[in-house]
């Protein structure tokens, strides 16, 4: 009986750690999304202010990197929601 109590406590701790990891991942995704939006807006504002017809090579590279990051985040977000749904369905089944 004592072993099952220890095992139960350890499982509860693992569940809490998984939830903390998920919350951290969500926060990081939101921050990176805000960062990519800020950079995109800054480029648009700069183009309008200075009447720049085209971007220099560094700006093109930065913009492409930020767009790739944004696309990766959206892909990971979908995967995360699928994973989260699987975890929740497993937990519901166990209850």
Secondary structure, DSSP 8 states (H G I E B T S, - for coil): -HHHHHHHHHHHHHHHHHHHHHHHHHHHHHHHHHHHHHHHHHHHHHHHHHT-SS--HHHHHHHHHHHHHHHHHHHHHHHHHHHHHHHHHHHHHH-
